[in-house]
Amino acid sequence: MEKLIAPSVLAADFGNLQRDVEMINQSSADWFHIDIMDGVFVPNISFGMPVLDVISKHAKKTIDVHLMIVDPDRYITTFADLGANILTVHYEACTHLHRTVQAIKAAGMKAGVALNPHTPIAVLEDIIADLDLVCIMSVNPGFGGQSFIENTYKKVSQLKHLIEFSNAPTLIEIDGGVTDKNANKLIEAGADVLVAGSFVFKSPDPIATIENLKAIVN
């Protein structure tokens, strides 16, 4: 399967958001990765429903929404209505994770679960077959531009083994600190989707940077 690149809109220029959305449309990127933060689950507030609504009106590719919020169940149908194709919730934020995952699917979206750097892969053993995506946080969630946590490679490998053992359809996504220096090693460990924020949007030529990442991982 082709490996996917998902630029993180959190790192875009919010003063030129439509321009950056169109850049992703025109690039070889596969998904839009959109981080929703509430200032409670993580120590930062990103953007909410009105901004996602605007992005989804212009985006021509899969919209991958990553909720870093408490009580995500309250907003599942809202994000479906706003155009999310994939909705990822944090394991650490869900008391009844199986119910949440089923509600996401019932709303017509693919269901993902994100794990913080300190959360072990083993917590997903009983639900992995129900998941379309697992997002491994390779930085502590909340802010862009952080340094990559090296233990991520081991976690990706462990998750890949769990997926294969369970014969699950789950994709492995990596979020945080992805660059051309670690992309290939992440794919070798078992990753399927790489989220890239600052590395793409702070580069002199984001379209060329995305193209280069695609070439590295495929």
N, CA and C of each residue as an Amber inpcrd file, in Angstrom:
protein
   654
   0.8240000  -1.1910000   0.0000000   0.0000000   0.0000000   0.0000000
   0.8640000   1.2480000   0.0000000   0.4460000   2.2420000  -0.7750000
   1.1780000   3.5020000  -0.8010000   1.1520000   4.1580000   0.5750000
   2.2720000   4.7020000   1.0010000   2.3510000   5.4090000   2.2700000
   1.8720000   6.8580000   2.0740000   1.2180000   7.3780000   3.0830000
   0.5040000   8.6470000   2.9530000   1.1700000   9.7750000   3.7310000
   1.0380000  10.9900000   3.2080000   1.5260000  12.2030000   3.8740000
   0.3310000  13.0960000   4.1900000   0.2740000  13.5470000   5.4370000
  -0.8530000  14.3730000   5.8980000  -0.3260000  15.6620000   6.5250000
  -0.2110000  16.7450000   5.7480000   0.2390000  18.0200000   6.3280000
  -0.6960000  18.4790000   7.4430000  -0.0940000  18.9440000   8.5290000
  -0.8620000  19.3910000   9.6840000  -1.1840000  20.8810000   9.5690000
  -2.4710000  21.1680000   9.4530000  -2.9230000  22.5460000   9.2400000
  -2.6190000  23.4380000  10.4440000  -2.3550000  22.8250000  11.5870000
  -1.9880000  23.6080000  12.7770000  -0.7590000  24.4760000  12.5120000
   0.1250000  24.0330000  11.6110000   1.3550000  24.7620000  11.3120000
   1.1950000  25.7460000  10.1550000  -0.0050000  25.8280000   9.5790000
  -0.2400000  26.7380000   8.4520000  -0.2300000  28.1980000   8.9140000
  -0.2010000  29.0980000   7.9560000  -0.2940000  30.5310000   8.2250000
  -1.7790000  30.8870000   8.3030000  -2.2750000  31.1350000   9.5080000
  -3.7140000  31.3770000   9.6700000  -4.1620000  32.6810000   9.0250000
  -3.2050000  33.5520000   8.7490000  -3.5360000  34.7810000   8.0300000
  -3.7330000  34.5350000   6.5410000  -3.2720000  33.3750000   6.0860000
  -3.4110000  32.9910000   4.6720000  -3.9010000  31.5480000   4.5880000
  -4.9330000  31.2440000   5.3700000  -5.3570000  29.8580000   5.5150000
  -5.8580000  29.2640000   4.2000000  -6.6420000  30.0290000   3.4510000
  -7.1480000  29.4920000   2.1890000  -5.9930000  29.1990000   1.2230000
  -4.9890000  30.0740000   1.2160000  -3.8260000  29.8470000   0.3660000
  -3.1470000  28.5260000   0.7150000  -2.9930000  28.2760000   2.0290000
  -2.3120000  27.0590000   2.4520000  -3.1640000  25.8130000   2.2080000
  -4.4710000  25.9500000   2.3260000  -5.3640000  24.8270000   1.9950000
  -5.2510000  24.5020000   0.5120000  -5.2390000  25.5270000  -0.3230000
  -5.0970000  25.3110000  -1.7760000  -3.7340000  24.7010000  -2.1030000
  -2.7070000  25.0910000  -1.3400000  -1.3800000  24.5010000  -1.5470000
  -1.4320000  22.9970000  -1.3150000  -2.1040000  22.5690000  -0.2480000
  -2.2280000  21.1290000   0.0270000  -3.0180000  20.4450000  -1.0870000
  -4.0860000  21.1080000  -1.5500000  -4.8690000  20.5560000  -2.6610000
  -3.9970000  20.2920000  -3.8910000  -3.1080000  21.2310000  -4.1690000
  -2.2850000  21.1630000  -5.3810000  -1.0740000  20.2430000  -5.2190000
  -0.7280000  19.9260000  -3.9850000   0.4670000  19.1280000  -3.7160000
   0.1730000  17.6320000  -3.8680000   1.1930000  16.8180000  -3.6350000
   1.0200000  15.3610000  -3.6770000   0.6130000  14.8030000  -2.3170000
   0.2740000  15.6780000  -1.3710000  -0.2040000  15.2280000  -0.0610000
  -1.4960000  14.4230000  -0.2280000  -1.7620000  13.5520000   0.7400000
  -2.9270000  12.6710000   0.6600000  -4.0890000  13.1370000   1.5320000
  -3.7800000  13.6330000   2.7200000  -4.8170000  14.0220000   3.6770000
  -4.5380000  15.4250000   4.2160000  -5.5880000  16.0560000   4.7240000
  -5.4680000  17.2150000   5.6070000  -5.5320000  16.6940000   7.0360000
  -4.5270000  17.0240000   7.8590000  -4.5620000  16.6450000   9.2740000
  -4.9090000  17.8930000  10.0810000  -5.9840000  17.7960000  10.8490000
  -6.5070000  18.9800000  11.5400000  -6.6070000  18.6990000  13.0400000
  -5.8300000  19.4370000  13.8300000  -5.7950000  19.2640000  15.2870000
  -6.7790000  20.2150000  15.9590000  -7.7100000  19.6340000  16.7020000
  -8.6600000  20.4280000  17.4830000  -8.2570000  20.3140000  18.9480000
  -7.8720000  21.4310000  19.5740000  -7.3980000  21.4460000  20.9680000
  -8.2880000  22.3490000  21.8180000  -8.5390000  21.9170000  23.0550000
  -9.5110000  22.6440000  23.8830000  -8.9080000  23.4330000  25.0480000
  -7.5780000  23.3660000  25.2290000  -6.9720000  24.0740000  26.3530000
  -7.1910000  23.3850000  27.6880000  -7.8400000  22.2110000  27.6780000
  -8.0860000  21.4390000  28.9010000  -7.3390000  20.1050000  28.8210000
  -7.6230000  19.3170000  27.7940000  -6.8990000  18.0550000  27.6070000
  -5.4330000  18.3160000  27.2860000  -5.1820000  19.3670000  26.5080000
  -3.8150000  19.8120000  26.2220000  -3.7080000  21.2950000  26.5780000
  -2.4940000  21.7770000  26.8970000  -2.3390000  23.1630000  27.3440000
  -2.2700000  24.1590000  26.1910000  -3.2020000  24.0360000  25.2620000
  -3.2150000  24.9420000  24.1210000  -4.6090000  24.9160000  23.5220000
  -4.9920000  25.9840000  22.8600000  -6.2540000  26.0540000  22.1340000
  -5.9000000  26.3120000  20.6780000  -6.3760000  25.4720000  19.7700000
  -6.0190000  25.6500000  18.3600000  -7.1290000  26.3770000  17.6300000
  -8.0720000  25.6510000  17.0870000  -9.2200000  26.2520000  16.4150000
 -10.3800000  25.2820000  16.5200000 -11.5860000  25.7860000  16.2720000
 -12.7650000  24.9580000  16.4700000 -13.6050000  24.8100000  15.2270000
 -14.8870000  24.6720000  15.4410000 -15.8140000  24.3190000  14.3740000
 -15.8590000  25.3130000  13.2140000 -15.9080000  26.6220000  13.4550000
 -15.9970000  27.5460000  12.3140000 -14.8120000  27.4510000  11.3630000
 -13.6110000  27.2740000  11.9050000 -12.4240000  27.1660000  11.0540000
 -12.4380000  25.8500000  10.2820000 -12.8100000  24.7570000  10.9550000
 -12.9170000  23.4710000  10.2560000 -13.9670000  23.5570000   9.1500000
 -15.0470000  24.2520000   9.4040000 -16.1030000  24.4180000   8.4030000
 -15.5560000  25.0940000   7.1480000 -14.7410000  26.1210000   7.3480000
 -14.1390000  26.8500000   6.2250000 -13.1540000  25.9470000   5.4730000
 -12.3090000  25.2400000   6.2270000 -11.3310000  24.3460000   5.5960000
 -12.0350000  23.2890000   4.7500000 -13.0850000  22.6830000   5.2960000
 -13.7600000  21.5930000   4.5890000 -14.4520000  22.0670000   3.3130000
 -14.7880000  23.3490000   3.2590000 -15.4060000  23.9010000   2.0400000
 -14.3940000  23.9790000   0.8910000 -13.1110000  24.1070000   1.2260000
 -12.0760000  24.2660000   0.2000000 -11.2400000  23.0060000  -0.0120000
 -11.1800000  22.1470000   0.9970000 -10.3300000  20.9570000   0.9230000
 -10.8760000  19.9540000  -0.0890000  -9.9810000  19.3930000  -0.8930000
 -10.3720000  18.4170000  -1.9150000  -9.7910000  17.0330000  -1.6310000
  -9.3120000  16.8620000  -0.4090000  -8.7290000  15.5750000  -0.0220000
  -9.3090000  15.1410000   1.3190000  -8.9820000  13.9370000   1.7180000
  -9.4660000  13.3800000   2.9860000  -9.1700000  14.3220000   4.1470000
 -10.1840000  14.5380000   4.9880000 -10.0260000  15.3980000   6.1670000
  -9.9130000  14.4980000   7.4030000  -8.7300000  14.5370000   7.9870000
  -8.3390000  13.6900000   9.1090000  -8.3210000  14.5740000  10.3560000
  -9.3610000  14.4610000  11.1870000  -9.5030000  15.3410000  12.3510000
  -9.0260000  14.6230000  13.6110000  -8.1340000  15.2730000  14.3350000
  -7.5190000  14.7270000  15.5480000  -8.0040000  15.5600000  16.7260000
  -8.8680000  14.9570000  17.5470000  -9.4250000  15.6730000  18.6950000
  -8.5300000  15.5170000  19.9210000  -7.9750000  16.6310000  20.3890000
  -7.2280000  16.6450000  21.6470000  -8.0840000  17.4100000  22.6450000
  -9.2190000  16.7790000  22.9890000 -10.2110000  17.4350000  23.8350000
 -10.7780000  16.4460000  24.8490000 -11.3100000  16.9870000  25.9440000
 -12.0270000  16.1450000  26.9020000 -13.4440000  15.9110000  26.3780000
 -14.0300000  14.7990000  26.7700000 -15.4140000  14.4590000  26.4280000
 -15.7120000  14.5990000  24.9320000 -14.9430000  13.9250000  24.0790000
 -15.1530000  14.0670000  22.6370000 -16.5140000  13.5630000  22.1600000
 -17.1510000  12.6900000  22.9530000 -18.4480000  12.1240000  22.5520000
 -19.4870000  13.2110000  22.2650000 -19.3700000  14.3350000  22.9430000
 -20.3450000  15.4170000  22.7770000 -20.3630000  15.9800000  21.3610000
 -19.2620000  15.8140000  20.6370000 -19.1090000  16.5280000  19.3640000
 -18.9950000  15.6080000  18.1420000 -19.2060000  14.3130000  18.3240000
 -18.9900000  13.3750000  17.2080000 -19.8480000  13.7270000  16.0000000
 -21.1430000  13.9050000  16.1960000 -22.0150000  14.1990000  15.0500000
 -21.7080000  15.5750000  14.4580000 -21.2680000  16.5060000  15.2950000
 -20.9040000  17.8420000  14.8030000 -19.7460000  17.7440000  13.8150000
 -18.7270000  16.9640000  14.1660000 -17.5760000  16.8510000  13.2710000
 -17.9300000  16.0870000  11.9960000 -18.8470000  15.1450000  12.0900000
 -19.3210000  14.4700000  10.8830000 -20.0090000  15.4780000   9.9640000
 -20.8440000  16.3310000  10.5490000 -21.5590000  17.3410000   9.7660000
 -20.6140000  18.3570000   9.1400000 -19.4510000  18.5890000   9.7840000
 -18.4850000  19.5690000   9.2890000 -17.5540000  18.9840000   8.2230000
 -17.7280000  17.7150000   7.8980000 -16.9740000  17.1440000   6.7830000
 -15.8040000  16.2670000   7.1460000 -15.6290000  15.9330000   8.4320000
 -14.5250000  15.0450000   8.8100000 -14.7330000  13.6650000   8.1890000
 -13.7040000  13.1290000   7.5700000 -13.7460000  11.7650000   7.0240000
 -13.2180000  10.7470000   8.0260000 -12.2270000  11.1820000   8.8050000
 -11.6400000  10.3470000   9.8540000 -11.6910000  11.1620000  11.1400000
 -12.1430000  10.5460000  12.2270000 -12.1690000  11.2420000  13.5170000
 -11.3710000  10.4220000  14.5220000 -10.3160000  11.0390000  15.0500000
  -9.4340000  10.3760000  16.0090000  -9.6060000  10.9920000  17.3800000
  -9.8590000  10.1440000  18.3710000  -9.9860000  10.5830000  19.7620000
  -8.8090000  10.0280000  20.5520000  -8.5210000  10.6390000  21.6830000
  -7.4280000  10.1480000  22.5200000  -7.9130000   9.0610000  23.4690000
  -7.1560000   7.9870000  23.5210000  -7.4300000   6.9250000  24.4940000
  -7.5670000   7.5240000  25.8930000  -6.6840000   8.4710000  26.2120000
  -6.6310000   9.0320000  27.5650000  -7.8480000   9.8990000  27.8900000
  -8.6320000  10.2800000  26.8650000  -9.7790000  11.1660000  27.0800000
 -11.1130000  10.4260000  27.0660000 -11.0740000   9.1030000  26.8330000
 -12.3250000   8.3420000  26.6490000 -12.5110000   7.3000000  27.7440000
 -13.5520000   7.4860000  28.5380000 -13.8610000   6.5190000  29.5950000
 -14.4210000   5.2360000  29.0110000 -15.2470000   5.3690000  27.9660000
 -15.8800000   4.2050000  27.3280000 -15.4650000   4.1980000  25.8550000
 -14.2260000   3.7810000  25.6160000 -13.6260000   3.9220000  24.2880000
 -14.3750000   3.1370000  23.2090000 -14.7940000   1.9190000  23.5240000
 -15.4960000   1.1160000  22.5300000 -16.7730000   1.8140000  22.0750000
 -17.5140000   2.3760000  23.0210000 -18.7460000   3.0960000  22.6880000
 -18.4480000   4.3030000  21.8050000 -17.3840000   5.0210000  22.1280000
 -16.9970000   6.2000000  21.3460000 -16.6500000   5.8060000  19.9130000
 -15.8670000   4.7470000  19.7670000 -15.4720000   4.2790000  18.4320000
 -16.7030000   3.8870000  17.6150000 -17.6320000   3.1820000  18.2290000
 -18.8450000   2.7740000  17.5100000 -19.6890000   3.9880000  17.1160000
 -19.7150000   5.0020000  17.9710000 -20.4740000   6.2200000  17.6550000
 -19.8570000   6.9660000  16.4740000 -18.5300000   6.9770000  16.3860000
 -17.8440000   7.6150000  15.2570000 -18.2170000   6.9040000  13.9610000
 -18.1980000   5.5800000  13.9890000 -18.5410000   4.8110000  12.7880000
 -20.0140000   4.9870000  12.4200000 -20.8710000   5.0390000  13.4210000
 -22.3030000   5.2140000  13.1710000 -22.5840000   6.5700000  12.5300000
 -21.7050000   7.5420000  12.7900000 -21.8590000   8.8810000  12.2110000
 -21.2830000   8.9580000  10.7970000 -20.7650000   7.8290000  10.2900000
 -20.3030000   7.7710000   8.9090000 -18.8330000   8.0850000   8.6900000
 -18.0580000   8.1360000   9.7810000 -16.6280000   8.4410000   9.6800000
 -15.7990000   7.2060000   9.9960000 -14.5310000   7.2260000   9.5850000
 -13.5830000   6.2240000  10.0360000 -13.1220000   6.6140000  11.4420000
 -12.8290000   5.5890000  12.2530000 -12.5250000   5.8310000  13.6610000
 -11.0480000   5.6190000  13.9610000 -10.4590000   6.6020000  14.6220000
  -9.0670000   6.5120000  15.0420000  -8.9250000   6.7220000  16.5380000
  -7.8500000   6.1750000  17.1000000  -7.5010000   6.4020000  18.5060000
  -6.0540000   6.8500000  18.5740000  -5.8040000   7.9160000  19.3040000
  -4.4510000   8.4380000  19.4940000  -3.9230000   8.0300000  20.8670000
  -2.6130000   7.7710000  20.9210000  -1.9450000   7.4330000  22.1800000
  -0.8690000   8.4680000  22.4800000  -0.8830000   8.9850000  23.6970000
   0.1860000   9.8760000  24.1450000   1.4990000   9.1020000  24.2760000
   2.6290000   9.8200000  24.3040000   3.9220000   9.1210000  24.3600000
   4.0860000   8.1450000  25.5270000   3.4190000   8.4110000  26.6600000
   3.6000000   7.5430000  27.8330000   2.6200000   6.3720000  27.8680000
   1.6760000   6.3170000  26.9260000   0.6400000   5.2840000  26.9530000
   1.0890000   4.0580000  26.1560000   1.0850000   2.8740000  26.7670000
   1.5840000   1.6850000  26.0760000   0.6080000   1.1640000  25.0170000
   1.1400000   0.4750000  24.0370000   0.3480000  -0.1090000  22.9550000
  -0.6540000  -1.1310000  23.4840000  -0.3040000  -1.8160000  24.5690000
  -1.1260000  -2.9170000  25.0870000  -2.5600000  -2.5020000  25.4070000
  -2.7910000  -1.2390000  25.6710000  -4.1520000  -0.8020000  26.0240000
  -5.1260000  -0.9690000  24.8560000  -4.6070000  -1.1670000  23.6480000
  -5.4680000  -1.2890000  22.4640000  -5.7860000  -2.7400000  22.0910000
  -5.2710000  -3.6910000  22.8480000  -5.4160000  -5.1010000  22.4680000
  -6.8700000  -5.5140000  22.2510000  -7.7750000  -5.0180000  23.0880000
  -9.1680000  -5.4510000  23.0100000 -10.0090000  -4.6680000  22.0100000
  -9.4170000  -3.6550000  21.3810000 -10.2170000  -2.8270000  20.4700000
  -9.5690000  -2.6450000  19.1040000  -8.3780000  -3.1640000  18.9190000
  -7.6230000  -2.8940000  17.6940000  -8.3990000  -3.2850000  16.4310000
  -9.1520000  -4.3800000  16.4780000  -9.8710000  -4.8440000  15.2910000
 -10.9990000  -3.8940000  14.8840000 -11.4010000  -3.0040000  15.7950000
 -12.4750000  -2.0420000  15.5040000 -11.9340000  -0.7190000  14.9780000
 -10.6240000  -0.5490000  14.9660000 -10.0410000   0.7520000  14.6320000
  -9.5680000   0.8160000  13.1840000  -9.8750000   1.9280000  12.5300000
  -9.3650000   2.1890000  11.1870000  -7.9700000   2.8020000  11.2370000
  -7.6590000   3.4400000  12.3660000  -6.4080000   4.2050000  12.4810000
  -5.9610000   4.2480000  13.9360000  -4.6580000   4.1370000  14.1460000
  -4.0710000   4.4720000  15.4500000  -3.0320000   5.5530000  15.2110000
  -3.1560000   6.6380000  15.9520000  -2.2220000   7.7580000  15.8480000
  -1.2530000   7.7000000  17.0170000   0.0020000   7.4350000  16.7160000
   1.0430000   7.4200000  17.7430000   1.6080000   8.8350000  17.8740000
   1.4530000   9.4180000  19.0450000   2.0250000  10.7530000  19.2780000
   3.5260000  10.6190000  19.5170000   4.2950000  11.2230000  18.6360000
   5.7560000  11.1680000  18.7490000   6.3170000  12.4360000  19.3800000
   5.4070000  13.2860000  19.8690000   5.7190000  14.4130000  20.7550000
   4.5810000  14.4610000  21.7680000   4.7350000  15.2290000  22.8350000
   3.6310000  15.4240000  23.7620000   2.6210000  16.3610000  23.1050000
   1.3480000  15.9890000  23.1020000   0.3620000  16.7660000  22.3410000
   0.1380000  18.1610000  22.9090000  -0.1600000  19.0780000  21.9950000
  -0.5090000  20.4320000  22.4410000   0.1530000  21.5360000  21.6520000
   1.3480000  21.2910000  21.1520000   2.0680000  22.3490000  20.4470000
   2.8060000  21.7730000  19.2390000   2.9130000  22.5680000  18.1830000
   3.7100000  22.1890000  17.0330000   5.1790000  22.4970000  17.2720000
   6.0270000  21.9520000  16.4120000   7.4450000  22.2970000  16.4380000
   8.2820000  21.6120000  17.4910000   7.7490000  20.5600000  18.1380000
   8.5140000  19.8690000  19.1810000   9.4620000  18.8280000  18.5790000
  10.4240000  18.4180000  19.4100000  11.3960000  17.4110000  18.9780000
  10.7930000  16.0130000  19.0570000  11.1500000  15.1920000  18.1050000
  10.6870000  13.8150000  17.9830000  11.1800000  12.9600000  19.1490000
  10.2960000  12.1250000  19.7150000  10.6500000  11.2160000  20.8090000
  11.1100000   9.8760000  20.2220000  12.3470000   9.4970000  20.4960000
  12.9740000   8.3420000  19.8470000  12.2930000   7.0070000  20.1680000
  11.6340000   6.9090000  21.3250000  10.9590000   5.6610000  21.6980000
   9.8170000   5.3160000  20.7400000   9.4540000   6.2790000  19.8810000
   8.3460000   6.0720000  18.9420000   8.5740000   4.8650000  18.0380000
   9.8040000   4.6710000  17.5850000  10.0760000   3.5560000  16.6720000
   9.6700000   2.2180000  17.2970000   9.9960000   2.0520000  18.5760000
   9.6530000   0.8070000  19.2750000   8.1370000   0.6450000  19.3670000
   7.4400000   1.7360000  19.6720000   5.9790000   1.6660000  19.7900000
   5.3320000   1.3200000  18.4480000   5.8500000   1.8890000  17.3820000
   5.3000000   1.5980000  16.0480000   5.4650000   0.1220000  15.7270000
   6.6340000  -0.4140000  16.0170000   6.9040000  -1.8260000  15.7660000
   5.9750000  -2.7160000  16.5850000   5.7700000  -2.3670000  17.8560000
   4.8620000  -3.1280000  18.7210000   3.4320000  -3.0810000  18.1830000
   3.0100000  -1.9000000  17.7450000   1.6560000  -1.7420000  17.2100000
   1.4850000  -2.5420000  15.9230000   2.5030000  -2.5270000  15.0720000
   2.4440000  -3.2900000  13.8150000   2.2620000  -4.7780000  14.0950000
   2.9630000  -5.2720000  15.1040000   2.8310000  -6.6770000  15.4680000
   1.4220000  -6.9830000  15.9710000   0.8630000  -6.0800000  16.7700000
  -0.5000000  -6.2690000  17.2930000  -1.5170000  -6.2960000  16.1500000
  -1.3610000  -5.3800000  15.1950000  -2.2740000  -5.3150000  14.0480000
  -2.2060000  -6.6060000  13.2280000  -1.0000000  -7.0630000  12.9710000
  -0.8320000  -8.2860000  12.1770000  -1.3520000  -9.5080000  12.9210000
  -1.0900000  -9.5740000  14.2140000  -1.5590000 -10.6960000  15.0270000
  -3.0850000 -10.7470000  15.0560000  -3.7210000  -9.5650000  15.0800000
  -5.1800000  -9.4690000  15.1620000  -5.8390000  -9.4720000  13.7930000
  -5.0230000  -9.4900000  12.7330000  -5.5360000  -9.4180000  11.3660000
  -6.4700000  -8.2130000  11.2040000  -6.0470000  -7.0860000  11.7670000
  -6.8560000  -5.8670000  11.7710000  -6.5350000  -5.0020000  10.5470000
  -7.4730000  -4.1540000  10.1300000  -7.2790000  -3.3030000   8.9550000
  -6.6250000  -1.9630000   9.2850000  -6.1630000  -1.8220000  10.5090000
  -5.7670000  -0.5310000  11.0710000  -4.5280000   0.0710000  10.4250000
  -4.6050000   1.3740000  10.1150000  -3.4400000   2.1230000   9.6600000
  -2.7140000   2.7260000  10.8580000  -1.4020000   2.8510000  10.7260000
  -0.5860000   3.4810000  11.7750000  -0.1760000   4.8710000  11.3080000
  -0.5550000   5.8720000  12.0890000  -0.2350000   7.2660000  11.7890000
   0.7400000   7.8010000  12.8360000   1.7090000   8.6000000  12.4010000
   2.6890000   9.2070000  13.3050000   2.4890000  10.7120000  13.2930000
   2.3760000  11.2990000  14.4890000   2.0990000  12.7310000  14.5940000
   3.0980000  13.3860000  15.5340000   3.9900000  14.2260000  14.9610000
   4.9010000  15.0110000  15.7840000   6.3540000  14.8510000  15.4110000
   6.9780000  15.9380000  14.9930000   8.4140000  15.9280000  14.7470000
   8.8500000  15.1430000  13.5270000   7.9310000  14.8800000  12.6010000
   8.2890000  14.1160000  11.3930000   9.0660000  15.0050000  10.4230000
  10.1880000  14.4890000   9.9270000  11.0080000  15.2040000   8.9380000
  11.5390000  14.1990000   7.9160000  12.3120000  14.6890000   6.9630000
  12.9390000  13.7830000   5.9950000  14.0370000  12.9470000   6.6370000
  14.4290000  13.2770000   7.8720000  15.4870000  12.5360000   8.5600000
  14.9580000  11.2660000   9.2300000  13.6740000  11.2560000   9.6490000
  13.1470000  10.0790000  10.3440000  12.0190000   9.3770000   9.5870000
  11.5800000   9.9510000   8.4650000  10.4260000   9.4110000   7.7400000
  10.6420000   7.9650000   7.3080000  11.7730000   7.6870000   6.7210000
  12.0240000   6.3370000   6.2030000  12.0960000   5.3110000   7.3270000
  12.7180000   5.6830000   8.4340000  12.8340000   4.7600000   9.5710000
  11.4530000   4.4640000  10.1740000  10.5690000   5.4600000  10.1640000
   9.2080000   5.2550000  10.6720000   8.4310000   4.2860000   9.7790000
   8.6000000   4.4360000   8.4720000   7.9390000   3.5300000   7.5380000
   8.4760000   2.1120000   7.7140000   9.7870000   1.9920000   7.8840000
  10.3960000   0.6690000   8.0870000   9.8790000   0.0070000   9.3630000
   9.5580000   0.8320000  10.3740000   9.0370000   0.2990000  11.6390000
   7.5790000  -0.1480000  11.5060000   6.8890000   0.3600000  10.4550000
   5.5050000  -0.0760000  10.2400000   4.4850000   1.0210000  10.0160000
   4.9220000   2.2740000   9.9730000   3.9800000   3.3850000   9.8160000
   3.3770000   3.4230000   8.4100000   2.1420000   3.9200000   8.3240000
   1.4370000   4.0480000   7.0430000   1.1730000   5.5000000   6.6670000
   0.9970000   6.3550000   7.6770000   0.6450000   7.7590000   7.4500000
   1.5550000   8.6410000   8.3010000   2.1880000   9.6240000   7.6750000
   3.0460000  10.5560000   8.4070000   2.4240000  11.9480000   8.3940000
   2.2090000  12.4720000   9.5830000   1.7300000  13.8470000   9.7290000
   2.9520000  14.7600000   9.8050000   2.9660000  15.8080000   8.9880000
   4.0930000  16.7470000   8.9980000   3.5570000  18.1670000   9.0590000
   3.9630000  18.9020000  10.0820000   3.4790000  20.2600000  10.2620000
   4.5310000  21.2960000   9.9650000   5.3150000  21.6260000  10.9760000
   6.3420000  22.6600000  10.8330000   7.3140000  22.3450000   9.7020000
   7.6610000  21.0670000   9.5430000   8.6310000  20.6880000   8.5060000
   8.1270000  21.0830000   7.1180000   6.8230000  20.9850000   6.9020000
   6.2410000  21.3730000   5.6120000   6.0620000  22.8830000   5.5260000
   5.3530000  23.4610000   6.4800000   4.9140000  24.8500000   6.3440000
   6.0180000  25.8770000   6.5940000   7.0820000  25.4710000   7.2850000
   8.1930000  26.4020000   7.5100000   9.2920000  26.2330000   6.4510000
   9.0800000  25.3410000   5.5190000  10.0740000  25.1560000   4.4550000
   9.8960000  26.2270000   3.3810000  10.9470000  26.5500000   2.6260000
  10.8480000  27.5710000   1.5720000   9.8810000  27.1900000   0.4600000
   9.7340000  25.8800000   0.2300000   8.8640000  25.3970000  -0.8460000
   8.0590000  24.2040000  -0.3360000   6.8960000  24.4590000   0.3140000
   6.1230000  23.3720000   0.9140000   5.7230000  22.2750000  -0.0720000
   5.3710000  22.6440000  -1.2950000   4.9580000  21.6320000  -2.2790000
   6.1150000  20.6820000  -2.5900000   7.3150000  21.2350000  -2.7560000
   8.4950000  20.4030000  -3.0130000   8.8410000  19.5520000  -1.7970000
   8.6550000  20.0990000  -0.6040000   8.9320000  19.3570000   0.6280000
   8.0050000  18.1550000   0.7570000   6.7180000  18.3570000   0.4520000
   5.7510000  17.2560000   0.4740000   6.1260000  16.2050000  -0.5690000
   6.4750000  16.6610000  -1.7520000   6.8700000  15.7570000  -2.8410000
   8.0770000  14.9140000  -2.4280000   9.0320000  15.5480000  -1.7650000
  10.2280000  14.8450000  -1.3110000   9.8880000  13.8000000  -0.2500000
   9.0100000  14.1610000   0.6870000   8.5880000  13.1930000   1.7220000
   7.8990000  11.9920000   1.0900000   7.0180000  12.2610000   0.1130000
   6.3280000  11.1700000  -0.5820000   7.3240000  10.2370000  -1.2570000
   8.3420000  10.8250000  -1.8620000   9.3520000  10.0270000  -2.5550000
  10.1520000   9.1710000  -1.5690000  10.4570000   9.7450000  -0.4120000
  11.2280000   9.0150000   0.6050000  10.4600000   7.7890000   1.0980000
   9.1570000   7.9590000   1.3480000   8.3830000   6.8920000   1.9990000
   7.8140000   5.8920000   0.9950000   7.8760000   6.2090000  -0.2790000
   7.3710000   5.2820000  -1.2990000   8.4810000   4.8700000  -2.2560000
